[in-house]
């Protein structure tokens, strides 16, 4: 395939949901939807406790990422304070987060970081400003080698 026609996104990686209490949210998604927490971690740099949830037996499909604030001044706490708990982001899986960010910048979109940051499970991530994507915060996720985000 011609590089100009090569898709930027290879899959929907996850949807991020801001929650005030991680343990309550995990229990809710397990009880009501049967989702399992397949990965949990604390990301001090992002100011969140996070969990990736998937349907039982699913190891590579899209996940639900729960994001709970570590402090009252974290980005997620501010999001919950402004909008309440709920959908916070849509994440697309890419094969090269730097190339994806460069391609979007070339199209006039604002990418939030100059260089990729560490994301869930050692993935490399960047974000596209919501004002450039119809009001949706878009995350670009390049999974760590030998993983599929979570």
C-alpha positions, 0 to 999 in steps of 0.5 A: 500500500502506498504510504500516503494511503496507509491508515493512520489508525489500526484499531480502536484501542480503548475508551477512557471513562473518568470515575471518582472511585476506582474500586466502586467502578470496577465492581460496577462494570463487573456486576453489570456488564461482566467486564474483567479488570485485566490490568491496573496501575498507578500513573503518577505522571498522569495523576491517575489510577487506571484499570483496563477492562475487557470482556472475558477471554478478550485479549486484543479487542477494544478495552474500557479504561477507568481513570480515577484521580490521585489528587484533587488537582489532577487532570481527571479530578478537574474533568470530573469537577467540570463535567462529572464522571463519564466518557473522557477520551477515545483512544486509537491504536497506532503502530508509530505514535511519533509518525501519527502525531507528525501526520496530524500536525501536518494537517493542522491539528494540535498534538498536546506533547512534543514527544510521546509520554508513557501510557498504560502498560508502558505504551507510548501515547500522545493526545490530539486537542479536543477542539481539533477533533469535534470536542473529543479528546483523542489519544494515540496509543502505540502499545509496548512491544508484544502487548495490546494495550492492557 
